[in-house]
Amino acid sequence: MTAQTLALGELFQIGSSKRVLKSQWESDGVPFYRGREITRLAADGFVDNELFISEEHFAELAAQSGVPKTGDIVITAIGTIGNAHIVRESDRFYFKDASVLWMKRVADVSSEFIHLWLKSPLFFDQLDKGNGATVDTLTIQKLQSVRLSVPPHPEQHRIVAILDEAFDGIATAKANAEKNLQNARALFESHLQSVFTERGEGWVEKPVGELVAEGLLTKPFDGNHGEIHPRKADYVESGVPFIMACDLQNGGVDTESCKFIPRKLADSLRVGFAKDGDVLISHKGTIGRSAVLNTELDYIMLTPQVTSYRIKDSGTLLNRFVRYYFMSPVFQREMIAGAADGATRAYIGITKQLSLHFLFPSLAEQKQIVAKLDVLDPDTQRLESLYQQKLTALDDLKKSLLHQAFSGAL
């Protein structure tokens, strides 16, 4: 018997759940999953859930239209689409209508085989075909229409067995690489912690605002908040670098692949300029990233995501020491504790930053500390890069195996 090319709708009844109103959510009972929880299940096999429905409501839904059972497949359909989870015997949950689709097997096919195929490039290529970009909504009709080659049962089981064994090995390798990555970061953070907690005599502790008042630092500033400020439409291929939080990388500032704005526009704004030697720290969204600006440019432009600290008295403070202190767990904890959690992103304004504490020894000791950390920091970054490359390679290997398996090359 040869493989058959079939539409997914010929193999599974594809639909959604009964609607559950927000007023019916509970703080305990039977887990109720949205797309984000299904995504976690698809990736990790478990989820720390925060939403539930009552046992009574779950029983009513089971009697009316059924609930997910072993061998069914649920798949995210809005936002990040295509994350599939095969229902296990131990699973007991209900899910949000529309944002998750429900596949119930109606043909003699292996659910495990289909579940793996749904993770392959062959599936995602069909979703994107004809759209010009990755789709952000997966409809019932679209999922029903995707086609795949279905081999005889023995071949389905062979492919599942090979992939399961390979993926177990990949999962173990990824766990080891992630642990090594965490250990490399923890080692450096531990060293920073010891530098700023096991300090000797002569260290000074002052609020940042006092350092400004004493003329050791200029008053910190960030990007333009006025009515006239750069917008997406203002971006150009080259010009004045327009630095966001994501451009603070590995202790430096990415002034090559960042956004750019025209020089004329930058000159008209008059605020938010950073210069060579400034210490930058992100204070909105992902807060706490830091870097020392090293540039031959006259200046760069900051977004309101980034604060610039400029050393005014270089005989007392060393900019690289300031940056390492900003990286330290001591400062990071205080900064995070002082951040206001807005509706969408954390934020700590300039006024609040001035109240944060700063610790520093003599300039001579600062230089000694920086010399040691300047050796350890790049070594840590090198290890992190190696482990991150390994994680990327393992993800690529998984995609390659899936492509081979479902294109008849395995």
N, C-alpha and C positions, 0 to 999 in steps of 0.2 A: 504494500500500500504506500503510495507516495504522499507527499505533503499537499495539503489543500490551502488555497488562499481564500480566507473568509473575512467577513466584516465582524468586528467585535460584537455588534448587535445580534449576530446569529448565534453567539456562544453564551451571552449573558443578557439577562433582563436588566436594563440600565435605567435607573430613576433616582429619586431622592427620598428624603424622609418626610414624615408628617411634620407640619410646622409646630414648633414649640415656642410659645411666646416668652418674651423676656420676663414677664411677671410670673412665669412658671418655673424660673430657675430657682434652685435651692442651694443652701450652703453645705448640704450633705445628701447622701442617697446614692443614686446610680450616676456614674460619670456622664457628663454631657460635653461632647467634643465639637469644637469649631475647626476651621481649617488649620489653625496654628497647632492645635493638639494632634491632629492627624499627621501633620508634618513632623512633629516630634516622634510620634509612633513609627512613622516610616523610616526615620533616621536612626533612632535609638532603641526602639522596641518598647519604650515606656514613656510615661508623661506624668508630671506632677500637676494634677488637674485642680482647678479652682471652681468649676461649675458643675452642678448636679441637677437631676430632676428626682422627684419623689418616687419611691418604690411603687406606689399606687399608680402614678402616671405612667411609669415604665410598663407596668402590667397591662394598662389600658392600651398602650401603643402596641404591645406584643399581641394582644387579642385582635386589634383592629387591622393591622397591616404588617405585623411581624417586626422583629428587631434583628440586628446583625447576628449572623450565626457563622459557625466554623466554615471556612472556605469561601465566604463572601469576601469581596474586595471593596474597600472604600478609598476614594481618591479626591484630592483637593481640586476645586473647580473655580475658585476666584482668587485673584492675587497671584501668589506663587502656586501655579497649577501643576498637576501631574504627580504629586507625591502620594504614592499608593501604599496601603497597608492591608495585608491579608489577615482576616479575622481568625484568631486562634481560639482554641477550646477554652482557654482561661479568660478571654476577653468578655467583658460585660459592660456595654455602653450604648448610648444613643447619640445622635449627632445633628448638627444644624442643617436645615434644608438649604438648598441652592449652593452654599459654599462647599459642600461635600457631596459627591455622587456615590451611588450605591450599586454595586454590580453583583447580581445573583446568578449563579451558574444555571443554564438551562440546556446545555449540551454536554456530551461526553468528552470533556477536556480537563486537563489538570489545572486547577486554580493556581498552584505553585508555579507552573510554567508561565501562565498568563501574568501573574504578579511580577515575575522577573522580566518578562517582555516589556511590561509597562515602565520599567526602569531603564530600558535600552534606548540608544540614540534613534533606532528605527521608529519607535513610537513618537518621540519628541520631534523628529523631522517632519512627520505627518501633521503634527499640530501647527507647526510654523509655516508649512507649505501654503503659498498663495497669500500670506498675510503681510509679508515684507518685514515683519518684526515678530518677536515672541508674543503670543497671545496672552491676555491676562484673564480670560474667562473661558472655561471649558464647558460647553453645553452638552446636554444629553445627546442631541443629534450628532454633534461632532464626535463624541466618544463612540457612539454607535457605528459611525461610518469609517473609523480607522480600520485598516486591513492588515492582516498578518498571515504569515505562512505557518500552518499548523501541521506538524509532522505526526506520524503514528504515535500511540501511547508509549511504546518502549523508548523511542527517541526523545519524547518529552521528558520521561523520567531520567534518561541518561544525561540530558542537558541540565536538568535541575540538580542532579547529584554532583556533577562536575562544578557547577557554579556555586552550590552551597559549600562545598569543600574549599574552593578557591576563596570565596568571600570570608569564610571563617579565618583563613590564614591572613587575608588582607586586614580584617578587623583586628586581629592580634597585633599585626605589624603597626597598624595605625595607633592602637592604644599605647604601644611601646614608644613610638615616635612622639605622641602627644605628651606622654609622661616625661620623656627626655627634654622636650621643649619647655614644659612647665618647670622642670628642675633647673634648667639653664637660667630661666628668668628668676626663679626663687633664689638661686645662689647669688646673683648680682643684687637683688633686692635685700637679701640678708646682709650683704657687705655694706650697702648703703645704710641700712638700719643701724648696724654697729658703729659706723662712722659718726652718725648724728645722735646716738643715744649713749655711747660709751666715750664721750668726749672728755678731754682733760681740763686743766685749769685755763683760764683766760678766754673762754668762749663768752660771747655776748648774745643775749636773746632780746629782740625788740620787735614790735609790730612793724610791718612793712611801711605803714604811714609815718612812723617815727624816722625810719631811714630816709624817707623822702624829705621830711621836715629838716633833718640834719644835713641835707645836701649830699648824701651818699648815693642816692638814686634820683633820677628825674621822676616826676609823677607818671605812673603807668597810664597808657592809653590804648585804645583799640580802634577798630575801623569806624568809618563815618556812619552816624545814626541819623543824619539830617534828611531833609526832604530830597536833596540831590545826592544820590549815591549810585554806585555801579549796579546795573541790572544785567540779566543774561544777554539781553540784546546788545549790550555794550562790549561783550567779549570779542577780542580780536586774536589773530594767530600769534602775534608778537607785540610786545609793548612793555608796560610796567607790570611786573608780577603782582597778582591779586591773591594773597595768601589766605587759605582756609585752614581749619584745624587738621584736615587730612594731609596737608602739605608739610606738617611737622613730622619728619621721619628720621628715626635712628639718630637723634641728636642734632640733625641739620634741617635745613629748609629747602624744599624742592622748588627751585625757581626756574625749572626748565619745562616740566610737564604740568605745571599749575595753570590756572586761568590767567589771562592777560587783559588789561584795559588800555585804551589809548593814553599816551602821555599827556595830551591836552586835558583830558577828563581828570586824570590823576592830579594835575597841577591845580585844577579849579576847585578841588575838594579841600585842600589845605590841611586836612587832618588824616590820621591813620597811617602815617609814613613810618617805616622802620628802616634803620640803617645798619651798616656793618657793625657787628659786635653786640647788637641788642639781644637780650634773652627773651624769647617768645614762649608763651604758654597758652594753651587752649582753655577757654572758660565757658564755652557754650556747646551743648550737645555732648560730645565725647570730651569731658573736661580732664585737664591734668597732663596733656601731652606737652613736652617742652623741647626747646632747641635753641642753639646759639646761631644767629644769622651770620653767615660768612659769605660776603658778596662784594664784587667790585662795582656793582651798580650804585648810582647816587642814592636811591632809596627803593623800597618796595612798598606796596599798598596792602594794608591789612583789612580783612573782613571784620565785622563785629564779633566773630567767633574767637579772635585771638588778641591777647594782651601783650604789649611790648614793655619790657623793663630795660632802661638804659643806665649803665653805670656812669655816675657823675664824678665819683671819687675813686679813680682806679688805684690809688695808693692804699685803699682800705678794702675794696671788694674786687674779686676776680670774677668775670662774667661766667666762666666755665664752672666755677664753684657754685655760683647762684643757680645755674642750670641743674647741677647735680643735687643741690638741696631741693629744688622744685620736684625732682624725680623721687626723692626719698619717701619711704612710707610715712615718716613723721609729718611731712608737709602735705602729702597726698591725702592722708586721713583728715587733716584739718580742713583742707580745701573741699573735699567731698562732703564733710559734715556741714560746711557753711553754704553749700550749693542749694539753691531753691529749686525744687522739682516742679517745673511748670507742667502744662497740659501734655506736652510732647517731649521736651528735652530739658535736661538739667542745665542750670545757669548760675554763675557766681559773678556778680557785677564788680566794677572797679572799686566802689565804696567798700564792699565787703572784703575785697582782696586786701585793702589797706589795713584791715584789722587782723589779718593773718600774721602769725609769728615767724620770724626769721632768725636762724642761728648761724653764727659765724665766729671763727677764731682769728688769729693774726693773719696778715697777708702771707707771711712765710709758711704758716701751717696750711693755709688754703692751697698754696702751690704744691705742697707735698701730697695733700689729699687728691688733688686733681691729677697729679702725675701717676698715682697708683690707679685711680679710676679710669684714666685715659688708656691704660693697658687692659684692664678688665672689661671695660665697656665694649670695645670692638671684638674681643674674644667671645663675649656673650652673644653679640649680634651675629658673629660668624656661625656659632653653634645654632642659634635660632634659625638662621637662613638655611642651614643644612637640613635641619629637622623639618622645616616648612617645605623645602624642596622634596623631601621624602614623602610627606603627606600628599603633596600635589601629584607626585609620581604614582602613588598608590591609588589615588582617585582616577587618574588617567588609565591605570591598568584595569581597574574595575570596568570603566567605560569600554575599553578595548575588548575585554572578555565578553561583555554583553553584546557588543557589535558582532564579534566572531560567532558567538553562540546562535544568534538569530539570523545570521546571514549564511549559515551552513558551512562555516569555516572552522568549527571547533571539533 
